[in-house]
Every structure is written in C-alpha cells, then in structure tokens.
Amino acid sequence: MSFDAPAVVFDSDGFVKRLQGDENLAREVVVALCASTPELVEQLTKSVAAGELSLSARYAHTIKGAAANVNAEALRRIASDMEQAGRANDREQVAMLMPQLRSAFDDLMNAVRQLGWVVS
C-alpha cells in the first residue's frame, strides 16, 4: 500500500527559481494571491452552502490554479480534490474539504509571513 507524501505548504525556493531568480516578482505574485484568495474562499463557501456545485468546482479550480502557480502544493491538492468532488456533484465531500482548504490557505499565509513577504 502506498501513501502520498505530505504536500509542501509553499516551495518558495522552487517558485523563485521558476521566475529565473526574480524574488521581487515572486513576492508580488504571492502577495496578489494572498490578497485575492480570501474572496475566492468566501465565494466557494457560499456556493457550497447554496448547493451550487458546478460553481463550487469553478472556484476550486481557480484556487487550484493560483496555488499551482506559486508552488503551494498543499492548497493545490485540496482545491483539486474539491474541484473533482464538485464536478461529481458530491456536496458532502466538498463540504468536508472546506475546512481543510481554509487550513491550507492559513498555512500558506503563515509560510509567506515567515518569509516577510506579507505582513498582514
């Protein structure tokens, strides 16, 4: 039996490397993600509560893509699972994953704060 390794919260070194070493650009992109994601999470929460699972899947897809862009693998994995559950009309699974998504985003914010990239 194989188990997936725990996902990395934020691979800042890998992200900066992908941007050809431009830490300022990396910081700008991460700050933008950190500023926009809370609204996406709120809209995702509302769509789940309303039972609008196709909309939930779209919000989860957007979060997944943003997380993938900045090497935030833990958030990307959970958002991907939520997207798949939404597309499968599995409201229970989507609702169960919501706290995990919030936690993964909080973990990302903490990692970014530790780097001094986001203060608030």
Contact map, one row per residue, 1 for C-alpha under 8 A:
111000000000000000000000000000000000000000000000000000000000000000000000000000000000000000000000000000000000000000000000
111100000000000000000000000000000000000000000000000000000000000000000000000000000000000000000000000000000000000000000000
111110000000000000000000000000000000000000000000000000000000000000000000000000000000000000000000000000000000000000000000
011111000000000000000000000000000000000000000000000000000000000000000000000000000000000000000000000000000000000000000000
001111100000000000000000000000000000000000000000000000000000000000000000000000000000000000000000000000000000000000000000
000111110000000000000000000000000000000000000000000000000000000000000000010000000000000000000000000000000000000000000000
000011111000000000000000000000000000000000000000000000000000000000000000110010000000000000000000000000000000000000000000
000001111110000000000000000000000000000000000000000000000000000000000001110000000000000000000000000000000000000000000000
000000111110000000000000000000000000000000000000000000000000000000000001111000000000000000000000000000010011001000000000
000000011111000000000000000000000000000000000000000000000000000000000111110000000000000000000000000000000001001100000000
000000011111111000000000000000000000000000000000000000000000000000000111100000000000000000000000000000000000000000000000
000000000111111100000000000000000000000000000000000000000000000000000110000000000000000000000000000000000000000000000000
000000000011111110000000000000000000000000000000000000000000000000000000000000000000000000000000000000000000000000000000
000000000011111111000000000000000000000000000000000000000000000000000010000000000000000000000000000000000000000000000000
000000000011111111100000010000000000000000000000000000000000000000000110000000000000000000000000000000000000000000000000
000000000001111111111110010000000000000000000000000000000000000000000000000000000000000000000000000000000000000000000000
000000000000111111111100000000000000000000000000000000000000000000000000000000000000000000000000000000000000000000000000
000000000000011111111000000000000000000000000000000000000000000000000000000000000000000000000000000000000000000000000000
000000000000001111111110110000000000000000000000000000000000000000000000000000000000000000000000000000000000000000000000
000000000000000111111100000000000000000000000000000000000000000000000000000000000000000000000000000000000000000000000000
000000000000000111111110000000000000000000000000000000000000000000000000000000000000000000000000000000000000000000000000
000000000000000110111111110000000000000000000000000000000000000000000000000000000000000000000000000000000000000000000000
000000000000000100101111111000000000000000000000000000000000000000000000000000000000000000000000000000000000000000000000
000000000000000000000111111100000000000000000000000000000000000000000000000000000000000000000000000000000000000000000000
000000000000000000100111111110000000000000000000000000000000000000000000000000000000000000000000000000000000000000000000
000000000000001100100111111111000000000000000000000000000000000000000100000000000000000000000000000000000000000000000000
000000000000000000000011111111100000000000000000000000000000000000000000000000000000000000000000000000000000000000001000
000000000000000000000001111111110000000000000000000000000000000000000000000000000000000000000000000000000000000000000000
000000000000000000000000111111111000000000000000000000000000000000000100000000000000000000000000000000000000000000000000
000000000000000000000000011111111100000000000000000000000000000000000100000000000000000000000000000000000000000100001000
000000000000000000000000001111111110000000000000000000000000000000000000000000000000000000000000000000000000000000001100
000000000000000000000000000111111111000000000000000000000000000000000000000000000000000000000000000000000000000000000000
000000000000000000000000000011111111100000000000000000000000000001000000000000000000000000000000000000000000000000000000
000000000000000000000000000001111111110000000000000000000000000000000000000000000000000000000000000000000000100000000000
000000000000000000000000000000111111110000000000000000000000000000000000000000000000000000000000000000000000000000000000
000000000000000000000000000000011111111100000000000000000000000000000000000000000000000000000000000000000000000000000000
000000000000000000000000000000001111111110000000000000000000001000000000000000000000000000000000000000000000000000000000
000000000000000000000000000000000111111111000000000000000000000000000000000000000000000000000000000000000000000000000000
000000000000000000000000000000000001111111100000000000000000000000000000000000000000000000000000000000000000000000000000
000000000000000000000000000000000001111111110000000000000010001000000000000000000000000000000000000000000000000000000000
000000000000000000000000000000000000111111111000000000000010000000000000000000000000000000000000000001000000000000000000
000000000000000000000000000000000000011111111100000000000000000000000000000000000000000000000000000000000000000000000000
000000000000000000000000000000000000001111111110000000000010000000000000000000000000000000000000000000000000000000000000
000000000000000000000000000000000000000111111111000000110011000000000000000000000000000000000000000000000000000000000000
000000000000000000000000000000000000000011111111100000010000000000000000000000000000000000000000010000000000000000000000
000000000000000000000000000000000000000001111111110000000000000000000000000000000000000000000000000000000000000000000000
000000000000000000000000000000000000000000111111111110110000000000000000000000000000000000000000000000000000000000000000
000000000000000000000000000000000000000000011111111110010000000000000000000000000000000000100110000000000000000000000000
000000000000000000000000000000000000000000001111111100000000000000000000000000000000000000000000000000000000000000000000
000000000000000000000000000000000000000000000111111100000000000000000000000000000000000000000000000000000000000000000000
000000000000000000000000000000000000000000000011111110000000000000000000000000000000000000100000000000000000000000000000
000000000000000000000000000000000000000000000011111111110000000000000000000000000000000000000000000000000000000000000000
000000000000000000000000000000000000000000000011001111111000000000000000000000000000011011100000000000000000000000000000
000000000000000000000000000000000000000000000000000111111100000000000000000000000000011010000000000000000000000000000000
000000000000000000000000000000000000000000010010000111111110000000000000000000000000000000000000000000000000000000000000
000000000000000000000000000000000000000000011011000111111111000000000000000000000110010000000000000000000000000000000000
000000000000000000000000000000000000000000000000000011111111100000000000000000000111111000000000000000000000000000000000
000000000000000000000000000000000000000000000000000001111111110000000000000000000010000000000000000000000000000000000000
000000000000000000000000000000000000000110110000000000111111111000000000000000000010000000000000000000000000000000000000
000000000000000000000000000000000000000000010000000000011111111100000000000000110110000000000000000000000000000000000000
000000000000000000000000000000000000000000000000000000001111111110000000000000110010000000000000000000000000000000000000
000000000000000000000000000000000000000000000000000000000111111111000000000000000000000000000000000000000000000000000000
000000000000000000000000000000000000100100000000000000000011111111100000001100100000000000000000000000000000000000000000
000000000000000000000000000000000000000000000000000000000001111111110000001111110000000000000000000000000000000000000000
000000000000000000000000000000000000000000000000000000000000111111111000000100000000000000000000000000000000000000000000
000000000000000000000000000000001000000000000000000000000000011111111100000100000000000000000000000000000000000000000000
000000000000000000000000000000000000000000000000000000000000001111111111101100000000000000000000000000000000000000000000
000000000000000000000000000000000000000000000000000000000000000111111111100100000000000000000000000000000000000000000000
000000000000000000000000000000000000000000000000000000000000000011111111000000000000000000000000000000000000000000000000
000000000111001000000000010011000000000000000000000000000000000001111111000000000000000000000000000000000000000000000000
000000000111011000000000000000000000000000000000000000000000000000111111100000000000000000000000000000000000000000000000
000000011110000000000000000000000000000000000000000000000000000000111111111100000000000000000000000000000001000000000000
000000111110000000000000000000000000000000000000000000000000000000110011111110000000000000000000000000000000000000000000
000001111100000000000000000000000000000000000000000000000000000000000001111111000000000000000000000000010000000000000000
000000001000000000000000000000000000000000000000000000000000001100100001111111100000000000000000000010011001000000000000
000000000000000000000000000000000000000000000000000000000000001111110001111111110000000000000000000000000000000000000000
000000100000000000000000000000000000000000000000000000000000000100000000111111111000000000000000000000000000000000000000
000000000000000000000000000000000000000000000000000000000000000100000000011111111100000000000000100110010000000000000000
000000000000000000000000000000000000000000000000000000000001101100000000001111111110000000000000000010000000000000000000
000000000000000000000000000000000000000000000000000000000001100100000000000111111111000000000000000000000000000000000000
000000000000000000000000000000000000000000000000000000000000000000000000000011111111100000000000100000000000000000000000
000000000000000000000000000000000000000000000000000000011001000000000000000001111111110000001100110000000000000000000000
000000000000000000000000000000000000000000000000000000011111100000000000000000111111111000000000000000000000000000000000
000000000000000000000000000000000000000000000000000000001000000000000000000000011111111100000000000000000000000000000000
000000000000000000000000000000000000000000000000000000001000000000000000000000001111111111101100000000000000000000000000
000000000000000000000000000000000000000000000000000011011000000000000000000000000111111111100100000000000000000000000000
000000000000000000000000000000000000000000000000000011001000000000000000000000000011111111000000000000000000000000000000
000000000000000000000000000000000000000000000000000000000000000000000000000000000001111111000000000000000000000000000000
000000000000000000000000000000000000000000000000000011000000000000000000000000000000111111100000000000000000000000000000
000000000000000000000000000000000000000000000000000010000000000000000000000000000000111111111100000000000000000000000000
000000000000000000000000000000000000000000000001001010000000000000000000000000000000110011111110000000000000000000000000
000000000000000000000000000000000000000000000000000000000000000000000000000000000000000001111111000000000000000000000000
000000000000000000000000000000000000000000000000000000000000000000000000000000000100100001111111100000000000000000000000
000000000000000000000000000000000000000000000001000000000000000000000000000000000100110001111111110000000000000000000000
000000000000000000000000000000000000000000000001000000000000000000000000000000000000000000111111111000000000000000000000
000000000000000000000000000000000000000000000000000000000000000000000000000000000000000000011111111100000000000000000000
000000000000000000000000000000000000000000000000000000000000000000000000000001001100000000001111111110000000000000000000
000000000000000000000000000000000000000000001000000000000000000000000000000000000100000000000111111111000000000000000000
000000000000000000000000000000000000000000000000000000000000000000000000000000000000000000000011111111100000000000000000
000000000000000000000000000000000000000000000000000000000000000000000000000001000000000000000001111111110000000000000000
000000000000000000000000000000000000000000000000000000000000000000000000001001100000000000000000111111111000000000000000
000000000000000000000000000000000000000010000000000000000000000000000000000000000000000000000000011111111100000000000000
000000000000000000000000000000000000000000000000000000000000000000000000000000000000000000000000001111111110000000000000
000000001000000000000000000000000000000000000000000000000000000000000000011001000000000000000000000111111111000000000000
000000000000000000000000000000000000000000000000000000000000000000000000001000000000000000000000000011111111100000000000
000000000000000000000000000000000000000000000000000000000000000000000000000000000000000000000000000001111111110000000000
000000001000000000000000000000000000000000000000000000000000000000000000000000000000000000000000000000111111111000000000
000000001100000000000000000000000000000000000000000000000000000000000001001000000000000000000000000000011111111100000000
000000000000000000000000000000000100000000000000000000000000000000000000000000000000000000000000000000001111111110000100
000000000000000000000000000000000000000000000000000000000000000000000000000000000000000000000000000000000111111111000000
000000001100000000000000000000000000000000000000000000000000000000000000000000000000000000000000000000000011111111100000
000000000100000000000000000001000000000000000000000000000000000000000000000000000000000000000000000000000001111111111100
000000000000000000000000000000000000000000000000000000000000000000000000000000000000000000000000000000000000111111111111
000000000000000000000000000000000000000000000000000000000000000000000000000000000000000000000000000000000000011111111000
000000000000000000000000000000000000000000000000000000000000000000000000000000000000000000000000000000000000001111111100
000000000000000000000000000000000000000000000000000000000000000000000000000000000000000000000000000000000000000111111110
000000000000000000000000001001100000000000000000000000000000000000000000000000000000000000000000000000000000000111111110
000000000000000000000000000000100000000000000000000000000000000000000000000000000000000000000000000000000000100110111111
000000000000000000000000000000000000000000000000000000000000000000000000000000000000000000000000000000000000000010011111
000000000000000000000000000000000000000000000000000000000000000000000000000000000000000000000000000000000000000010000111
